[in-house]
């Protein structure tokens, strides 16, 4: 019989200790305050400066950063645009104020939905007060004029159109607190489109004239070149 040999199991090898790494001190002098014990060796570099913000281009830039053109009413084109913005805001604001005042003088209940009409439109006290407030805001826009009036017309025009859709859905519900009827919905659509037209006139378009203030604000370099060429040609 063959002799059996017994082998003592080998003891597991001790984990090899990691080689000591050179310690690198923080280099605050160059703008970094992190220790470098577990990083690559320190390499001198320029101080860290603030990163340049990412500037979107094209249409996205125009959406995120709308043009902030200021109208100079001493220029003919600027004066014409501001006049149109003022007229649009003033006429619409006056109409809304008259509608609201007539509704209040008829002493209609604040949330009454009984079918009281003013200027062929259904109304109540809440709608009258709201009309006066919006009309007053438009009159303020008429006084200020310029880009403020244009932007105000656009914003309130969109609000009127959205209001028309919302109140159209609420006509036959218990949430129709403003006593809207179909004629009110149509009026809201008409006023919204009218305000948007007044606000966007001379501001939105692909073929704006080069003396337009919004075109000059969107193309400052080309506008400056054309202005220098015009001065030189005189």
Residue frames as qw, qx, qy, qz and C-alpha x, y, z in Angstrom:
[[0.000, 0.890, 0.456, 0.000, 0.00, 0.00, 0.00],
 [0.398, 0.529, -0.032, 0.749, 1.32, 3.31, -1.00],
 [0.348, -0.390, -0.473, 0.709, 2.15, 5.59, 1.83],
 [0.044, 0.876, 0.415, 0.243, -0.12, 8.55, 2.20],
 [0.406, 0.010, -0.166, 0.899, 1.50, 11.91, 2.50],
 [0.100, -0.850, -0.497, 0.144, -0.25, 14.72, 4.19],
 [0.362, 0.359, 0.075, 0.857, 0.30, 18.23, 3.00],
 [0.150, -0.561, -0.458, 0.673, -0.23, 21.08, 5.33],
 [0.309, 0.821, 0.433, 0.206, -2.51, 23.65, 3.65],
 [0.442, 0.218, -0.006, 0.870, -0.71, 26.69, 2.57],
 [0.110, -0.652, -0.414, 0.626, -1.42, 29.84, 4.45],
 [0.392, 0.830, 0.343, 0.196, -2.94, 32.56, 2.29],
 [0.517, 0.200, -0.017, 0.832, -0.53, 35.15, 1.14],
 [0.139, -0.660, -0.349, 0.650, -0.73, 38.38, 2.92],
 [0.400, 0.856, 0.308, 0.115, -2.12, 41.13, 0.80],
 [0.599, 0.158, 0.019, 0.785, 0.63, 43.09, -0.69],
 [0.160, -0.741, -0.285, 0.586, 0.82, 46.48, 0.88],
 [0.469, 0.832, 0.217, 0.198, 0.34, 49.25, -1.63],
 [0.603, 0.144, -0.062, 0.782, 3.39, 51.14, -2.50],
 [0.166, -0.710, -0.316, 0.607, 3.52, 54.41, -0.68],
 [0.401, 0.705, 0.356, 0.464, 2.58, 57.23, -2.95],
 [0.339, 0.047, -0.142, 0.929, 4.15, 60.56, -2.86],
 [0.041, -0.758, -0.563, 0.327, 1.99, 63.11, -1.13],
 [0.274, 0.388, 0.279, 0.835, 1.19, 66.23, -3.07],
 [0.074, -0.415, -0.458, 0.783, 0.26, 69.36, -1.24],
 [0.301, 0.806, 0.507, -0.051, -2.67, 71.47, -2.32],
 [0.398, 0.066, 0.215, 0.889, -1.70, 74.19, -4.72],
 [0.028, 0.805, 0.515, -0.294, -4.02, 76.94, -3.56],
 [0.175, -0.533, 0.224, 0.797, -1.76, 79.42, -5.21],
 [0.044, 0.062, -0.701, -0.709, -3.18, 78.24, -8.54],
 [0.550, -0.068, -0.122, -0.823, -6.79, 78.15, -7.49],
 [0.749, -0.105, -0.627, -0.188, -7.04, 74.48, -6.45],
 [0.370, -0.537, 0.502, -0.567, -7.77, 73.61, -2.82],
 [0.968, -0.083, -0.062, -0.230, -8.04, 69.82, -3.16],
 [0.480, -0.581, 0.648, 0.111, -5.33, 67.53, -1.71],
 [0.666, 0.520, -0.452, -0.287, -3.54, 65.35, -4.25],
 [0.487, -0.419, 0.756, -0.129, -2.75, 62.24, -2.17],
 [0.646, 0.168, 0.745, 0.013, -4.55, 59.94, -4.61],
 [0.558, 0.798, 0.137, -0.184, -4.20, 61.86, -7.80],
 [0.773, 0.438, 0.006, 0.458, -1.60, 62.35, -10.45],
 [0.534, -0.276, -0.138, 0.787, 1.46, 64.36, -9.55],
 [0.054, 0.872, 0.238, -0.425, 0.96, 68.07, -9.39],
 [0.522, 0.293, 0.359, 0.716, 1.67, 69.96, -12.55],
 [0.071, -0.467, -0.167, 0.866, 1.85, 73.71, -12.41],
 [0.209, 0.553, 0.661, 0.463, -0.82, 75.45, -14.40],
 [0.028, -0.354, -0.058, -0.933, -2.46, 78.81, -14.78],
 [0.222, 0.125, 0.633, -0.731, -4.95, 79.93, -12.12],
 [0.099, 0.455, 0.866, 0.182, -8.44, 78.65, -12.68],
 [0.155, 0.061, -0.007, -0.986, -10.76, 81.37, -13.92],
 [0.566, 0.316, 0.513, -0.563, -14.55, 81.41, -14.21],
 [0.398, 0.187, 0.808, 0.393, -15.84, 79.31, -17.06],
 [0.194, 0.108, -0.288, -0.932, -17.37, 81.20, -19.91],
 [0.582, 0.262, 0.560, -0.528, -21.12, 80.73, -19.97],
 [0.353, 0.190, 0.824, 0.400, -22.53, 78.60, -22.72],
 [0.290, 0.428, -0.012, -0.856, -24.15, 80.88, -25.25],
 [0.589, 0.374, 0.716, 0.022, -26.87, 79.18, -27.30],
 [0.058, -0.263, 0.459, 0.847, -27.01, 80.08, -30.93],
 [0.105, -0.234, -0.777, -0.575, -29.64, 80.53, -33.59],
 [0.444, -0.517, -0.407, -0.608, -33.32, 80.43, -32.81],
 [0.671, -0.457, -0.535, 0.234, -32.76, 79.03, -29.31],
 [0.381, -0.110, -0.231, 0.889, -30.74, 82.10, -28.37],
 [0.175, -0.304, -0.224, -0.909, -33.54, 84.39, -29.58],
 [0.619, -0.510, -0.519, -0.295, -36.06, 82.46, -27.45],
 [0.678, -0.415, -0.419, 0.439, -33.91, 82.42, -24.30],
 [0.314, -0.415, -0.067, 0.851, -32.59, 85.94, -24.79],
 [0.335, 0.783, 0.508, 0.132, -35.26, 88.03, -26.50],
 [0.402, 0.400, 0.089, 0.819, -34.17, 91.19, -28.23],
 [0.257, -0.730, -0.414, 0.480, -34.22, 94.18, -25.91],
 [0.335, 0.372, 0.295, 0.814, -34.46, 96.90, -28.52],
 [0.083, -0.622, -0.402, 0.667, -35.20, 100.39, -27.29],
 [0.362, 0.714, 0.475, 0.365, -37.18, 102.63, -29.55],
 [0.267, -0.304, -0.024, 0.914, -35.80, 106.07, -30.22],
 [0.298, 0.744, 0.587, -0.115, -38.86, 108.15, -31.10],
 [0.010, 0.757, -0.216, -0.617, -36.64, 110.78, -32.71],
 [0.114, -0.188, 0.817, 0.533, -36.21, 108.33, -35.61],
 [0.553, 0.099, -0.240, -0.792, -39.12, 108.11, -38.09],
 [0.619, -0.015, -0.756, -0.213, -39.37, 104.31, -38.13],
 [0.272, -0.112, -0.793, 0.534, -39.16, 104.04, -34.33],
 [0.262, 0.123, 0.273, -0.918, -41.76, 106.76, -33.86],
 [0.609, 0.039, -0.452, -0.651, -44.15, 105.02, -36.26],
 [0.549, -0.081, -0.830, 0.059, -43.84, 101.69, -34.43],
 [0.121, -0.140, -0.659, 0.729, -44.30, 103.25, -31.00],
 [0.397, 0.072, -0.001, -0.915, -47.36, 105.12, -32.25],
 [0.653, -0.042, -0.620, -0.433, -48.96, 101.89, -33.47],
 [0.441, -0.120, -0.815, 0.356, -48.24, 100.16, -30.15],
 [0.061, 0.115, 0.432, -0.892, -49.75, 103.09, -28.26],
 [0.521, 0.026, -0.239, -0.819, -52.88, 103.23, -30.43],
 [0.624, -0.076, -0.753, -0.192, -53.49, 99.49, -30.09],
 [0.346, -0.177, -0.750, 0.535, -53.07, 99.49, -26.34],
 [0.130, 0.099, 0.262, -0.951, -55.05, 102.70, -25.83],
 [0.556, -0.037, -0.369, -0.743, -58.10, 101.77, -27.93],
 [0.635, -0.155, -0.755, -0.054, -58.36, 98.29, -26.45],
 [0.278, -0.133, -0.653, 0.692, -57.84, 99.57, -22.92],
 [0.280, 0.025, 0.093, -0.955, -60.50, 102.25, -23.34],
 [0.634, -0.104, -0.545, -0.539, -63.00, 99.70, -24.65],
 [0.571, -0.176, -0.770, 0.223, -62.40, 97.38, -21.70],
 [0.103, -0.096, -0.487, 0.862, -62.66, 100.21, -19.16],
 [0.447, -0.038, -0.133, -0.884, -65.97, 101.41, -20.64],
 [0.674, -0.134, -0.670, -0.282, -67.31, 97.85, -20.61],
 [0.463, -0.157, -0.729, 0.479, -66.28, 97.37, -16.98],
 [0.064, 0.045, 0.308, -0.948, -67.67, 100.71, -15.79],
 [0.562, -0.097, -0.321, -0.756, -71.03, 100.08, -17.45],
 [0.650, -0.162, -0.742, -0.029, -71.17, 96.69, -15.79],
 [0.307, -0.159, -0.632, 0.694, -70.54, 98.18, -12.35],
 [0.228, 0.003, 0.092, -0.969, -73.04, 101.01, -12.79],
 [0.627, -0.159, -0.516, -0.561, -75.76, 98.47, -13.58],
 [0.470, -0.414, 0.579, -0.522, -75.17, 97.02, -10.08],
 [0.857, 0.112, -0.454, -0.215, -74.86, 93.45, -11.29],
 [0.834, -0.518, 0.183, -0.047, -73.97, 90.86, -8.66],
 [0.164, -0.729, 0.633, 0.200, -70.27, 90.05, -8.31],
 [0.154, -0.180, 0.946, 0.223, -70.65, 86.40, -9.35],
 [0.619, 0.395, 0.384, -0.559, -74.12, 86.68, -10.84],
 [0.171, -0.096, 0.837, 0.511, -74.72, 84.39, -13.82],
 [0.405, 0.520, 0.619, -0.428, -78.29, 85.51, -14.51],
 [0.504, 0.468, 0.572, 0.447, -77.58, 86.75, -18.02],
 [0.001, 0.912, 0.118, -0.393, -77.11, 90.52, -17.58],
 [0.692, 0.370, 0.296, 0.546, -75.62, 92.09, -20.70],
 [0.102, -0.848, 0.061, 0.517, -73.57, 95.22, -21.42],
 [0.218, 0.651, -0.509, -0.520, -72.74, 96.18, -25.02],
 [0.856, 0.231, -0.301, -0.350, -74.24, 92.85, -26.16],
 [0.489, 0.300, -0.774, 0.266, -71.82, 90.93, -23.92],
 [0.740, -0.545, -0.384, -0.087, -72.76, 88.94, -20.84],
 [0.268, 0.502, -0.477, 0.670, -71.17, 90.25, -17.65],
 [0.635, -0.659, -0.401, 0.045, -71.18, 90.35, -13.88],
 [0.294, -0.945, 0.140, -0.002, -69.33, 92.28, -11.17],
 [0.733, -0.402, 0.414, 0.359, -66.20, 90.11, -11.28],
 [0.641, 0.383, 0.424, 0.513, -65.84, 90.40, -15.05],
 [0.107, 0.952, 0.150, 0.245, -66.42, 94.16, -14.84],
 [0.462, -0.833, 0.266, 0.147, -63.66, 94.65, -12.26],
 [0.746, -0.134, 0.485, 0.436, -61.30, 92.42, -14.22],
 [0.509, 0.664, 0.360, 0.414, -62.02, 94.36, -17.41],
 [0.086, -0.990, 0.027, -0.104, -61.27, 97.67, -15.69],
 [0.622, -0.626, 0.384, 0.273, -57.95, 96.35, -14.32],
 [0.698, 0.121, 0.508, 0.490, -56.78, 95.00, -17.68],
 [0.327, 0.834, 0.296, 0.331, -57.97, 98.12, -19.47],
 [0.282, -0.948, 0.135, 0.058, -56.08, 100.30, -17.00],
 [0.693, -0.372, 0.463, 0.408, -52.94, 98.26, -17.57],
 [0.592, 0.451, 0.464, 0.480, -53.24, 98.76, -21.32],
 [0.075, 0.971, 0.128, 0.187, -53.68, 102.50, -20.83],
 [0.513, -0.753, 0.318, 0.262, -50.46, 102.52, -18.78],
 [0.696, 0.014, 0.529, 0.485, -48.79, 100.74, -21.70],
 [0.381, 0.791, 0.340, 0.336, -50.13, 103.42, -24.03],
 [0.195, -0.977, 0.087, 0.023, -48.57, 106.14, -21.85],
 [0.599, -0.541, 0.480, 0.342, -45.19, 104.40, -21.66],
 [0.647, 0.697, -0.174, -0.255, -45.15, 103.30, -25.30],
 [0.108, 0.667, -0.734, -0.074, -42.13, 101.78, -27.00],
 [0.422, 0.172, -0.889, -0.050, -41.09, 98.18, -26.52],
 [0.169, 0.051, 0.780, -0.601, -43.01, 97.99, -23.24],
 [0.606, 0.309, 0.155, -0.717, -46.30, 98.65, -25.03],
 [0.596, 0.350, -0.623, -0.367, -45.40, 96.13, -27.73],
 [0.242, 0.126, -0.935, 0.225, -44.58, 93.39, -25.24],
 [0.324, 0.145, 0.614, -0.705, -47.65, 94.17, -23.14],
 [0.659, 0.314, -0.148, -0.667, -49.90, 93.91, -26.19],
 [0.543, 0.264, -0.780, -0.167, -48.41, 90.53, -27.12],
 [0.078, 0.051, -0.895, 0.437, -48.65, 89.09, -23.60],
 [0.425, 0.239, 0.483, -0.727, -52.23, 90.24, -23.03],
 [0.624, 0.322, -0.389, -0.596, -53.21, 89.13, -26.53],
 [0.424, 0.141, -0.895, 0.010, -52.05, 85.60, -25.76],
 [0.098, 0.083, 0.769, -0.626, -53.84, 85.79, -22.39],
 [0.561, 0.258, 0.112, -0.779, -57.12, 86.77, -24.08],
 [0.636, 0.250, -0.618, -0.388, -56.89, 83.88, -26.53],
 [0.284, 0.058, -0.916, 0.278, -56.15, 81.40, -23.74],
 [0.284, 0.140, 0.547, -0.775, -59.01, 82.87, -21.73],
 [0.634, 0.222, -0.240, -0.701, -61.33, 82.28, -24.67],
 [0.584, 0.133, -0.791, -0.127, -60.42, 78.60, -24.82],
 [0.120, -0.012, -0.832, 0.541, -60.66, 78.12, -21.04],
 [0.382, 0.205, 0.389, -0.813, -64.02, 79.84, -20.71],
 [0.616, 0.184, -0.496, -0.583, -65.33, 77.99, -23.76],
 [0.467, 0.014, -0.880, 0.086, -64.75, 74.77, -21.85],
 [0.086, -0.188, -0.720, 0.663, -66.46, 76.21, -18.74],
 [0.292, -0.188, -0.280, -0.895, -69.59, 77.62, -20.43],
 [0.715, -0.323, -0.388, -0.484, -72.03, 75.00, -19.11],
 [0.633, -0.105, -0.658, 0.394, -70.24, 74.24, -15.85],
 [0.458, -0.828, -0.317, 0.062, -70.56, 75.53, -12.31],
 [0.604, -0.372, 0.048, 0.703, -67.07, 77.08, -12.61],
 [0.303, 0.561, 0.360, 0.681, -68.24, 79.77, -15.02],
 [0.320, -0.607, -0.413, 0.599, -67.72, 82.52, -12.43],
 [0.115, -0.300, 0.187, 0.928, -67.29, 85.25, -15.05],
 [0.513, 0.559, 0.470, -0.451, -70.69, 84.57, -16.62],
 [0.014, -0.368, 0.638, 0.676, -69.21, 83.94, -20.07],
 [0.748, 0.454, 0.399, -0.272, -71.43, 83.16, -23.03],
 [0.759, 0.260, 0.407, 0.436, -70.42, 82.30, -26.57],
 [0.288, 0.903, 0.101, 0.303, -70.39, 86.00, -27.54],
 [0.407, -0.862, 0.299, 0.042, -67.88, 86.65, -24.73],
 [0.794, -0.174, 0.474, 0.338, -65.68, 83.84, -26.03],
 [0.600, 0.598, 0.322, 0.423, -65.71, 85.28, -29.55],
 [0.025, -0.982, 0.052, -0.180, -64.97, 88.75, -28.18],
 [0.630, -0.653, 0.377, 0.186, -62.03, 87.36, -26.24],
 [0.770, 0.134, 0.446, 0.436, -60.62, 85.76, -29.40],
 [0.386, 0.818, 0.220, 0.365, -61.06, 88.94, -31.44],
 [0.242, -0.951, 0.179, -0.077, -59.42, 91.15, -28.80],
 [0.756, -0.428, 0.410, 0.277, -56.56, 88.66, -28.37],
 [0.702, 0.353, 0.389, 0.480, -55.77, 88.54, -32.09],
 [0.179, 0.928, 0.118, 0.305, -56.05, 92.33, -32.36],
 [0.440, -0.858, 0.261, 0.051, -53.66, 92.91, -29.45],
 [0.782, -0.198, 0.448, 0.385, -51.15, 90.41, -30.81],
 [0.573, 0.620, 0.307, 0.438, -51.24, 92.09, -34.23],
 [0.036, -0.975, 0.052, -0.215, -50.63, 95.50, -32.70],
 [0.609, -0.703, 0.346, 0.119, -47.81, 94.14, -30.52],
 [0.774, -0.062, 0.493, 0.393, -46.03, 92.17, -33.24],
 [0.502, 0.843, 0.169, 0.094, -46.27, 94.84, -35.92],
 [0.315, 0.858, -0.329, 0.236, -42.79, 95.70, -37.15],
 [0.424, -0.645, 0.600, -0.208, -41.24, 93.37, -34.58],
 [0.672, -0.066, 0.737, 0.021, -41.78, 89.85, -35.89],
 [0.723, 0.659, 0.069, -0.197, -41.01, 88.94, -39.48],
 [0.810, -0.085, 0.352, 0.461, -38.31, 87.67, -41.81],
 [0.461, 0.490, 0.306, 0.674, -38.21, 90.74, -44.07],
 [0.248, -0.870, -0.257, 0.340, -37.92, 93.66, -41.67],
 [0.422, 0.846, -0.065, 0.319, -36.40, 96.82, -43.19],
 [0.705, 0.082, -0.350, 0.612, -32.86, 97.62, -42.14],
 [0.013, -0.448, 0.218, -0.867, -33.91, 100.85, -40.43],
 [0.722, -0.503, -0.344, -0.328, -36.16, 98.84, -38.12],
 [0.261, -0.710, 0.523, -0.393, -34.97, 99.02, -34.48],
 [0.879, -0.221, 0.389, -0.166, -35.54, 95.30, -33.89],
 [0.871, 0.444, -0.049, 0.205, -33.57, 94.40, -37.02],
 [0.223, 0.781, -0.414, 0.411, -30.74, 96.69, -35.83],
 [0.554, -0.572, 0.501, -0.340, -30.76, 94.99, -32.41],
 [0.956, 0.012, 0.290, -0.039, -30.62, 91.51, -33.95],
 [0.796, 0.377, 0.103, 0.462, -27.85, 92.43, -36.44],
 [0.281, -0.906, 0.005, 0.316, -25.69, 95.01, -34.61],
 [0.518, -0.345, 0.469, 0.627, -22.53, 94.42, -36.66],
 [0.353, 0.416, 0.624, 0.560, -24.22, 94.71, -40.04],
 [0.042, -0.924, -0.379, -0.042, -26.20, 97.73, -38.84],
 [0.396, -0.767, 0.150, 0.483, -22.98, 99.40, -37.72],
 [0.476, -0.062, 0.568, 0.669, -21.34, 98.72, -41.09],
 [0.212, 0.661, 0.593, 0.408, -24.31, 100.13, -42.97],
 [0.195, -0.943, -0.208, 0.172, -24.35, 103.20, -40.72],
 [0.445, -0.562, 0.330, 0.614, -20.63, 103.82, -41.32],
 [0.401, 0.210, 0.639, 0.621, -21.11, 103.34, -45.04],
 [0.076, 0.835, 0.512, 0.185, -24.00, 105.80, -45.03],
 [0.296, -0.884, 0.002, 0.361, -21.99, 108.42, -43.15],
 [0.479, -0.330, 0.492, 0.647, -19.02, 107.94, -45.47],
 [0.353, 0.417, 0.666, 0.507, -21.22, 108.28, -48.55],
 [0.014, 0.909, 0.380, -0.170, -22.56, 111.68, -47.54]]
